[in-house]
Amino acid sequence: MPTKQQSTKNQATPNASEPTLKALQNLFEQFITLSEEVNNSLPLIAWDEEWRSECVLADTSPDEQGNVKWRPVERPYTNLFSSLENALEFKFHPDIICFYNSFWSDGLIASHPRGEVSLIQIWNPQDEEMLKENLLGHAFAKIKNRLPITIFIGCTSDNQVVAIDNESGKIVLERPGYAAHETLTNSVADFINDLTPTLKPYSEGA
């Protein structure tokens, strides 16, 4: 199961987002279990001296292929998007904050009834800043085009954007530059619970 920096019930997590937190925890637990069953090891990722993360085990060294062991790490709950909210002049849906602010982790490739999904997560503080810049640009584009605000969390194998509707919290599909054209689930937790993790490297599915 993911390494925890605090108790499973993150006391700072808003009650409305607890189902999302639990769904993420369950997904990561399934991911770790799958890796241990298939490879008899924690997940592996290519070691990059310039791209460090708390997820990499402290006592691990690169193997012959240059890979190191890693696992998702639960992080203290804060609103990492407060600066974006000030810039955009609207609040993010609590499930958006919970989705991105609950763990340090590499992204995951998961199977879904609709097909393969690349699920974004945050690996380290540098990754977090890059994500914020991309989200800011995405939100400004929505505002400019007078489209409902959505926040992307991943993409499908046919390059559709998986996003959270900021007003309703529903998971929707959209094409870049267009309004959402389909609702997948009524909540982030329901969407995550529909996912089955794979061991495919995230870099191959993004």
Secondary structure, DSSP 8 states (H G I E B T S, - for coil): --B-SS-SS-TTS-GGGHHHHHHHHHHHHHHHHHHHHHHSS--EEE--TTS--TTB-TT----TTSEEEB--EE-----TTHHHHHHHTS---HHHHHHHHSEE---EEEEETTEEEEE----SHHHHHHHHHHHHHHHHHHHHTT---EEEEEEETTS-EEEEETTT--EEEE-TTS---EEEESSHHHHHHT-EE--S-HHHH-
